[in-house]
Amino acid sequence: TDFSGSLFRNADLDGANFYGANLSNADLSGAVMDSADLTRADLRGANLQNANLQNTELTNTKYDRDTKWPQNFDPETAGAILLTMSK
């Protein structure tokens, strides 16, 4: 499913299923995503600042250096994969 560029600011997304979804450049700032499934989702350029990612599944989720995470959140520990461009 393509949600690229979508606005989910402060949305209640408890338990949402975004498995494999394209959320690139989406605004998820302040969203409540407790127990959401973001497995294999594309979060490149997404804004997740101040989002509640408690119990959120992030296994094999793609992100890049432009992805904004909540303060003190470690996406790699949560299972997300940093994509870098090679020249």
C-alpha positions in Angstrom: 0.0 0.0 0.0 1.3 3.4 -0.9 1.0 6.0 1.9 4.1 8.0 0.7 3.8 11.7 1.7 0.6 11.0 3.8 -0.2 13.1 6.9 -0.8 11.0 10.0 0.3 13.7 12.5 -1.0 12.9 16.0 -3.2 10.0 14.6 -4.3 7.1 16.7 -2.7 4.2 14.9 -2.8 1.6 17.7 -2.4 -1.8 16.3 -2.3 -0.6 12.7 -1.1 -3.0 10.0 1.4 -1.2 7.8 3.3 -4.4 6.8 5.3 -3.7 3.7 3.7 -0.3 3.3 5.4 2.7 1.6 5.4 5.4 4.2 8.3 7.3 2.7 8.1 11.0 3.5 5.0 10.5 5.6 4.4 12.7 8.6 3.8 10.4 11.5 4.9 13.0 14.1 3.1 12.6 17.4 1.2 9.5 16.2 0.3 6.8 18.7 1.5 3.5 17.1 1.4 1.2 20.1 1.7 -2.4 18.8 1.5 -1.3 15.1 3.1 -3.6 12.5 5.6 -1.8 10.3 7.5 -4.9 9.3 9.2 -4.3 5.9 7.7 -0.9 5.6 9.6 2.0 3.9 10.2 4.9 6.3 12.7 6.7 4.2 12.3 10.4 4.9 9.4 9.9 7.3 8.9 12.1 10.3 8.3 10.0 13.5 9.3 12.7 16.0 7.3 12.4 19.3 5.6 9.3 18.0 4.7 6.5 20.4 6.5 3.4 19.0 6.0 1.2 22.1 5.7 -2.4 21.0 5.8 -1.4 17.4 7.2 -4.1 15.1 10.0 -2.6 12.9 11.8 -5.8 11.7 13.4 -5.2 8.3 11.8 -1.7 8.1 13.8 0.5 5.8 14.9 4.0 6.7 17.5 6.6 5.7 19.4 9.5 7.2 16.4 11.8 6.5 14.1 9.7 8.7 13.3 11.5 11.9 12.8 9.3 15.0 11.6 10.0 18.5 14.3 11.3 20.8 16.5 8.5 22.2 15.0 5.9 20.0 17.4 3.4 18.3 15.8 2.1 15.1 18.6 -0.5 14.6 18.0 -2.1 18.0 14.3 -2.3 17.0 15.2 -4.2 13.8 15.1 -1.4 11.2 17.7 -1.3 8.5 19.5 1.9 7.5 19.8 2.4 3.8 22.7 4.4 2.5 23.4 5.5 -1.0 26.7 4.4 -2.4 28.6 6.5 -5.0 
